Amino acid sequence: MRYRSAVVCLCVIANGLFASGPVPASAQSDDPEPIEAKEVVVTSTRLPDTPVDARILPAKVTIITAEDIKKTGAKTVQEAIQWATGIVMYDSVGNAFQQTIDLRGFNGQPVPSTTVFVDGVRVNEPDFNAVNFDLIPFETVERIEIIPGASAIYGKNAMGGVINIITKRGGEKHSVTGEGLWGSFSRQRYAINANGSIGKFDYYTNFSREMEEGYRTESAARISRFFGKLGYRPTAGTDLTLAYTYVKDRLQQAGSLPFSQASVDPTANFTPGDYFASGSHLVRFTGKQDLPMGFSLNVNGFYRRLDQDQFTVSQPFFPGGALPQATNITLTDAKGGTAQLTNEIGLWGHRNTLVMGAEFTRNDFGNRRRSVVGNFISSGVGSTDEDVVGAYVQDTLNIASSLILTGGVRYDHNRIDFTDDLNPGNSGNRQFSRVTPRAGLTYVVTPQTSLYFTYGEAFRTPTFNELFALGSFGSNPNLKPVQSRSYEVGIKSALGAWGEATLALYHTDVKDEILIVCGDPFTCGATTFSSNQNIDRSRRRGIETTIKARYNQYIDGAVNYTYTEATIESDLTLNPFFFGAFGGTPYVQQVRTGSAFALVPKHRIGVTGNFHPAEGWTFSLMGLYVSSQFLANDEQNTQPQISNYFLLNGRASYERSVPGGRLSGFVMLNNMLDQRYFTQGIIAANNLTGGGNVERFVVPAPSISVYGGLSYRFEGL
């Protein structure tokens, strides 16, 4: 079963790139040689504008291109970014498509803290703020930008950072590509795409169908995706796009197992029957127009409709009791837009970039819940209206030829109205407003090396579940927003012509983090329920470093290392679940200052090596080491940890030109060492076989697996 606290809302926090501007170097004629912009650059403002070299931005930036994704053999967005520094990834539901991704020690307990954008549109769900990565057409990804840390310019809920996904658009020549993938656990993927240009128009379209029976019992998946994008460039200064995405899927969720059972049969399903089905429509319009006097206007508008049906089978409330079954049907209707004005003009003889913008989002979402426990049936019908308004200003000034100062500030206003149609006493509304600043200073030591310092603030608003929807079972309408202050220093350098390196050190203080806290420590877990409460202090700090190198035309590779410390800085009494009321052992945690948050490994090392022995051939090895970590619901750090693990993947590929196009193929071996490992675990009551006593539950990861694929691209049609 997939364990969720009855009183914790799963939520992802929205958003946060960082404040910085597109200024490679001063434009004065006596300046030293400027940093030369790379072919792969990053967007540094709320909407993509003038791209800049990542080395001059006051933040650590990881850029993953479509070619990088191809080399690793990643099959999902989560697999593509799991090697990057700062990433926290774990599977809590037991299938190959719904892993949780977060950044810098914010582990999604109770709320994920990473915002994901696709072409400027936030795709975090407004109800629980989770990210359904399975709804992102993976085959259409052009590049992924990962920028960890707090942000002003991207608004509320940016505690851990931002993942910015940019999709492909049509090229100059017409081409059609057909792809197929087959492998272990009956994995199949078929995709066909076409792109090109006709006069001032360009187009890109993709359809894919993906299926898998799954490593675990009842963990199958069926996903169909369609993506189409039409671009129009009537003049050199005008660029318009209109895109539509449709996804329909059904994903079974095998969930967690008692550790004793997972050690014997990791493919088992403790409470079979869970599934998650979605139907998503997203229409997006973007436009950029150059204006006189150095101004440019960027606009983005979207409409999104999402239907979701979730069915969950839980453990009985007491040993020998009936298995609870719950259905939750959610309908989300979201619309909004962003307008951004940019001006690049000299200021007192120095290059200056000013960005001003505003955005508005309206989310209407409702859900219908039905729970059945034996002969007892309960229902719930609720709806939530949410308005999100933001305005921001950012300025980047070249103080000197080698010194770049960036300052940004944003105002956010968030209104939540929740209506419980069956229990009006749970209804309520709250409004949250906040101003968040960010400032950064970059010093260009040489055209190849830069140093930076950044200060940033972030906040997240409580979700409707934390505030109202759970009533006396955990909600708290008096919750305050979570706030953070973050400091970061770093260095970025090109290592001659053969490589590049980055190093970042950060420290983040968090105030009013939301956890499930006992209302009465003497009776909590036996006769009373806990509730969401703000805790005074918590902290994240760490080190992230990356080295990329090419030895010669035959060998290249990369090494990433992440050290993360995520700690609670207040003494607490926690009771994540209502244990002990129906028998078994009450589970109450006395947490002391300095205790580590669960599901945050201190050490992560990723190593990638590529060997190109001959034209068209590439042999790759990818290794990932993740250190031990505490299980969810073990904030007092007394239970055995999830063991460390080392994942080794290998891939061989070949690509060559053939008459009329290009043919490529690959063979991939994942988990080559056939390691038995777990990425997620939780302390929970075992009411099926454990007499209601608490024990460790884990989610097994897949065993050794083999995949192969073919692709043929017709060119110049």
N, C-alpha and C positions, 0 to 999 in steps of 0.2 A: 504494500500500500504506500501511497505517497503521503508522507506526514506533513501536515500543516497545523500550526497552532490554531485552535478555535478562536483565539483572541488576538491573532496577529494578522494584519493584512500584508499580503505579499505585494510589494510595490516596487517599481523602479523609479528612481529619481530622474527628473528630467534634466539634463542638459549641462553642457559647459565646455565649449572651447575657451580660449583664453584671449585676453586683450593684447593685440599686437597688430602691427600694420605693415603694408606692403612697401618696404623701403630698403632696397638692397644696399644702397650707399648714397652718400651725398652726390648731388649732380654737379658740384663745382668742378671747374676744369683742372684745378691743382690738387684734386683728391688723389690718393693712392689708388692703385688698381682695385676696382670693386670686386666683391665676391661674385663669382660667375654663377648665375642661376643654373640649376640643373634642369634636365628634361623633366624630372618628376619633382613637382613643387607642391605646396600646400596652400589651402585657402585659410585666411587668417581673420575673416570677418563672419558675421552671422549668416550672410548669404555669400556664396562664392563671388569674388570680385577679381582684382588683379592678383594672380598667384605670385608667391614669393618663395625664395630659397629658405628651406627650413632652418638653416644655420643662423639666420639673423632674428629668429623669433625667440622671445624670452620664455621658452618652455621646451620640454623634451618632446619630440615629435617622432612617431613611428609611421612610416609610409609603406603600405603593402600593395603592390601593383598586381594587375591580373597575371603578369608573368611570374611574380613571386608565388601567387596562389597555385599556379599551374605546376611549379617546381615541387611544392610540398605535397601535391596530390590532395589538398583539402577538398572535402565534399560539402561542407557547410561554412557559413560565415564564422561560427565559433571555432571550427578546426583551423580556419585560415589565420586567426589572430591568437591562437593559444600559445604560440611561441614568443610573442612579444613581451617586453618587460612591463611590469605593473599589473598584468592580467590575473584576475581571480576567476577560475572556471571550475564549475562542478555540475554534476548531473544529479538532480533530486527526484526526477520522475521516471527514469529508467527507459529512455529510448534514445535514438541516435540524432534527434533533431531539436531537442528542447533544453540543451544545457544552458545554465545561467552564466552570464559574463558580467564581471564587474572589475573595478580598478582600485588600486592602491589601498587594499585592506578593508574596503567597504564590501562586505560579503553577502549582501542581500538578506541579512538576518536582523531585523525583520524586513528591511526594505533595500533592494538593490539601489545603487547610487551612480549608475552610468546612464547617460543619455545617448541615444542613437538617432542619427539623422540619415535620411536617404534623399539626396539631391535637395537639401535644405528643409525637408519636412520631418518634423519630429515623429517617430513611430513608436514611442513609448505609449502603452495603453493608458487611457485616462482613469480607468477604474482602479486597477492595482499598480499602474505605472510599470508593468512588466514589458519586456520586449519579446515579441513572437518572431524570432529570427527565421522560423520556417516560412513566414509570409514575405520574406525578402527574396526576389528572384536571384539566386546565387550566380547563375550563369551570366547575368548582365552586369556584374560588378567590374568597373574599370579600375578603381583603386579604393583603398580603405585608409583613412587617416586616424590615428589614435593619438589623442593629446590628453594626458592625464592631468588632474589638478582642478582647483576651483576656477570659476570664470565669472566675470561680470557681464560680458557682452551677450552670453547665451542664456542668462536668466536663472530662474528658480531651479532647485533640485540638482545642481551641478556640484556634488560633493566629491565624487571620484574622478570624473572627467567625461570626455566625449569620444564617441566613435562616429566618424563622419564618412558615410559611404557615397561614392559618386558612381553613377551608372554610365554605361556606354551610350554613344550615339553614332549615327551613320558616318562612314568614311567617304572618301572621294570616289572610290570605285565600288561597283555593285559586287556583292559576294553572298553566297549561301553556304552555311555550315551545318552539317549533321553530326551529332555526337551520340555515342553510346557508352554506358558503363555497366559492368556486370561483376558480381563478386559474392563474397561470403554472406551468409544470413539472407540469401536470395535478394541481395541488393541489385536493383536495376534503375538506370536513369537513361532516358531518351530525350534529346533536345534538338531542336532545329531553329536556326535564326537566319535572318536576312537583313542586310543593311547596305546603304549606299546613298547616293545623292542624285537629285534631278534638278538641275538649274540651281536656284537659291534654296531649295528644300533638301533636307537630308532625313533619313528614316532609319530606325532600328527596331526590329521586332523579334521576339523570342517566345517559343512555346516549349515547355518541358513537362515530363511526366516521370515521377520518381516513386519507387516502391521498395519495401523491405519487409521481410518477415520478422527480423529482429533477433538479437542475441538472447534475449530473455523470453520466457513464456508470455504470450500476449503482449508483445511490444512492437507489433507490426505498424507500418506507416504507408499511407497513400497520399501523394501530393501532386496536384496539377497546377501549373503556373502559366500565365500569359502576361507578356510585357510588350508594350509598344510605345515608341517615342518618335514624334515628328518635330523636326527642327526647321527654322526658317530664318535666313540671314538676308534681308532685303538690301541692306547697306553694310558698309564696313563697321559702323557703330551700333548696329541693331542685331540682337540675337534673341530669338523666341523659341520656346519648346513647349510642347503639349505631350504629356505622357499618361498612360493608363496601365494599371496593374490589377490583375485578377488572380486570386489564389483560392483554391479549395483543397482542404486536406482533412484527413482523419488519422489521428495519432493515438495508438494505445500506450498506456503508461504502466509499466511493470512495477515501479516504485521501489521501496526499500525492503530489505530482508533482515530478520534477526541475524546477528553476526554468526551465531552457531550454525544456522542454516546456510548462510552464504558461503561459509567455509567448506561445506559439503557439496552443495549444488547451487552455484551462483546464477544459474539460469532460471531458478524457480520464481514463482509469483506468490507472495504471501496472501494477498487479498485480490484475486483476479477480477477483471471487469472494468477497470478504469479506462476511459478514453477521453480525447479532446478533439473536437471537430470545429473547423472554422470555414467561413466564406468571407472573403475580403475584396472590396472594390476601392481603389485609390485613383483619383484623377488629380493631376498636378500640372499647373502652368507656371513657367518661369520666363522672365524677360529681363534683358539688360539693354539700356539705351545710353549711349554717350551723349553728353550735353555740352554746351559751350562753357568756356572759362574753367576747364579742368574738372567738370562735374560728370558723374555717371549715376544712373538710377537703376537699381536692381529691385525687382518685385517677384514675389512668390505667392501663389494661391493654391489651395488644395481643398478637396472634399473627399472624405473617407467614410465608408460604411462597413461595419464588421459585425457578422453574426457568429456567435460561438455557443457551442453546446458541450458541457462538461458533465461526465458521469463518474462518480467516485464511490468505491466500496471501502468502508472503513472497518476497523476493529470493533468488536462489541464494547459497550460501555463497562461491562463487567464479565468476568470469565464465564463462558457458557451461554452468554446472551446472544441475541440476534445480531447479524451483521448490518450496521446502518448503511443505507444506500442513499446517495444524494445526487440530484440533478440541478444544474445551474445553467440557465439559458440567459445569455447576455447579448444585448443589441447596442452597438455604439454608433453614434452619428456625430462626426467631427468635421469642422470646417474652419478655415481661417486663412491668414495671409501675413506676409511681412513685406515692408517697403524699406529700402535702404538707400541713402544718398551718400555718395563718396566724392571727395574733392582732393585732388592731388595738385598742390600749388606751392611755390616757394614761400617761406615765411622768414623775413629778415635775412634773406640770402641762404636759407637752409631748406632742404626738402621737407615737406610736411604733408601728412595724409590725415584727413579728417573724415570720420565715418559717423553718420547719424541714422538711426533707424527706429522703427516701431513695428510691433506685431500684435495681432489679436487672434485668439483661438476660442471657439465655442464648442464645448463637448457636451453632448446629451447622451447619457447612457443609463440603461435600466436593466434589471435582471429579475428573473423569476426563479425562485428556489423551491425545491420540494425534497423533503427528507422522509425516509421510511425506515422505521425500526420496529420490526415485528408487525404488530397491529396498530402501532402508533404512527400517524402521518402528520407532518407539520409543513406549512407552506410559508413563503414570504415573497412579497412583490415590492420592489423599490425602484426609485428613479433618482438620478442625480443630474443637475445642471451645473456646469462649471464654465466660468468666463476667466480667461487668462489674458491680461493686458501687460505689455512691456514696452519700454522706451529706453534707448541706449545711445551713448555718445562715446566715441573713442578717438584719440588723437595720437599720432605717431610723429615724432619730430627728430630729425637728424641734428642733434645739438652740435656735433662736429662730424668730420668725415668718418670717424670710427666709433662714435657714441650715439646710440639710438634710444630715445626715451619714449615709452608708451604709457598712456593713462586712459582708463576707461571707467565708466560708471553706468549703472543701469537701475531703473525703477521697475518693480514688478507689483502688480495687484492681482490677487487670485480670490475669486468668490466661489464658494461651494454651497449649493442648496440640495439637501437630501430629503426625500419624502419616502416614508415607509407606509405603504398603502394599507397594510394589515395591522400595524402597530404604530399609530401616529405618535406615540410617546417617544419613539426613537428618532423621529424627524428633527431636522435642525439645519442651521446655516452658519457659516463662518466666513470671515474675510481676512485676508492676510496681505500686508503690504511691506515692502522692504526695498532699501537702496543698498546695492552691493558695488563696491569699488574694486578695481584691480590696477596695478602699476607694475611695469617691467622696465629694466634697463639692460641693454645689450652693448657690450664693448667688443668691437672688432679688433682683435689683436693683430691678426694678419688676414690677408684675403682668404686663408684657409681655416682660420681658427677664431672662435668667438666665445666670450664668457657672458653669462646672464644672471640676473637676479629678478625674482618675481614675488610680489605679494598679492594675494587674492582672497576674497571672501565669497562664501556660497551659503545657500540656505535651501531647505526643503520644507514644503508645507505638509502637514498631516493629511492622510488620505481620508476619504469618506468612511471607510471601514474603521480606521483608528478613532475617528471622531464620533460616528453615530451608528453605523449599520449593525454593529454587534450588540448594542444595548448594554445590559448589565453583565454580559459575558466578556467584556474587555474594552469596549469603547470608552472614550473620555473626551467630551466636547470641549474641555478646557486645555487641551494640549497646545503647547507653544511650538512654533517652527524650530527645526533643527538649524543651527548656525555653525559655520566653520571659518577659521582663519588659517591660511596656508602660506608658508614661506618656502621658497625653492631657489637653489643656486645650481648652476650647471656649466658645462663646457662642451662645445661641439667642435670637431676638427676633421679636416680632410688629411689623411695620412699619405702625403705625396700623391702619386698617381695610382697607388695600389689599394687604398682603403679609406675608411672613415671611422670615427669613434665618438661616442657621446657618454657623458656622465652627469647624473642628476642626483641631488640630495634634497629631500623635502621634509617638512615638519608641519603637521596639520593638527590644530586644537579644535575640538568639537564641543559645542555646548548644547544642552537640551536634547541629546540623542534619545530616541524613543525606544523603550524596551518594555517587556511585560514584567511589572513589578508587583510584589505582594502588597495588598492593602493592609493586611494585618499579619505580620510575620509569625504570630503565635498560632494562628489557625489556618494560614494559607496552605493549600494543598490537601486540607482535610475537610473544612466546612465552609470555606469562602473561595470566591473566584478572584483571580488577579485582573489587572487592567493595564492598558497602555499608559505609561507614565514617562515624563521627561526625566532623564538623569542629568546630573550636574555637569560632569566632565568626562570626556573620552579623548583618545588621541590616535593618530596614525603618523608614522614616520618611516623613512626608508631610503634605500639607495637603488638606483637603476643605471645600468651601464650596458652599452652595446659596442661591439667591434665587428666591422665588416671588412673583408679583405679579399683581394684577388691575387693569388701568387703568380699565375701566368695565365695563358689562354686556356689551360687545361683544368685548373683548380681554383675554386673560390668557395667562400663560406662565411659564416657569421656565428658569433657567440653572444648570448644575452644572459645577464645575471640580475636578479631582483632580490633585494632584502627588504622585508616588510615587517613592521611592528605595529600591531593594532591592539590597543589596550583600553580597558575601562579604568578611569581615574577617579572613581567614587565607590565607597562601600555601599553594597546593595543587598537586598533580599529578593531573589527572583523565583518565580514559579511559572515557567513557560506553559505547562499543561496542568489541567485540573486532575492531578493524580491523587489517589488515596480516598476519594469520596465513595467509590464503589468497591473498596477492598484493595489489597495490595499495599505497597510501601509508598507513603507520601514522598514527594520529591521536591524539596525546597533547597535553593542554593544560597549560601552565604558568600557573596562575592566580595573580595577585597581589592583595594586599589592596586593597580598593576596587573590584574588578571587579563589574560589574552582573550580577544574575541575568537569565537569558533570559526572554523572553515577558512582560516587565513594562514597558509604556509609561510614560514619565515624566509625560506630559501627556494628559489626557482632558477634553474639553469637550462637554457635552450641552446643547442648546438646544431648547426646545419652545415653540411659539406656537399659540394657538387663537383663531379669529375666529368670532363668533356673529352673523351679519348679521341673522338673523330667527329667530323662534321655531322650534325644531326643527332648525335648520341649524348645523353646525359644520365649519369648514375648519381643518385642522391641518398644520403643518410641523414635522418633527423632524430635527435635525441632530446628528451625532456626529463629533467629530474625535478621532482616536487617533494619537499621535506614533509615531515609529519605535521599534523594539525589537529586541533581539538574538535570534537564533534559538536554539532549544534545542540543547544540546551546544556552545555557543559562550560558555562562561563566561569564557574568556580575552579575549573581546570583540575579536577580530581580523577576523572575517568581515563582509561587507556585511550590513546590517540589513534587517529587514522594513520596507518603506517606510511612512511615515505615510499615513493615508487619511481621507477625509471622506465620510460616508454621509448622504444626504439623502432623507428619506421624506415623502410627502404623503398626506393622507387627507381625504375629504369624506364627511359623514354627514348623514342626515336621519331624524328620529324624530317620530311624531305619534300621537295617540290616534285610534282608529277604533272603530266600534261593536263592543263586546264585548272590546276589548283594546287593544294597542299595537303598531304596525308601525314597523320601523326598517330602514334599509339603508345601505350604505357602498360606496365605491370607494377603493382604496388603491394608491398607486404607490411601490414600494420601490426604493432605489438610483436615484433619478430622474436622476442625472448619469451613470449607467451606468459607474461606476468599476470598474476591475479592481484588486482589492485582496486581501490575504491577512491573516487574523487569526492564523495560526500557521505556523511554519516550523522546520526542524530540519536540522542538519548530519549527513549520513549517507553511507555508502558506496553507490555506484551500481555494482552487480555485473551489471546487465543491459546497460547501454549505456556505462558509464563505466570499464570495466576495473578495477573495485574501488576507484577513487579516491573520496575524499570530495567531496561537493558539497552545494549548498543544495537542500533539498526544501521545498515550500510546499503549503498547502491553499487552493485558490482559493475565494473567496466568490461568492455568486450575482450574476448580472448584473441589469440592470433587470427588474422583474417587476410584474405587475398582479394585483390581487385584488379581488373584490367579494363582498358577502354580503347576505343578507336574514334578518330575524328577526321572528317574530310571537308575541306573548304574549297568551294568552287569560286574562282576569282575572275574579275573582269567581265562579268556577264553583261 
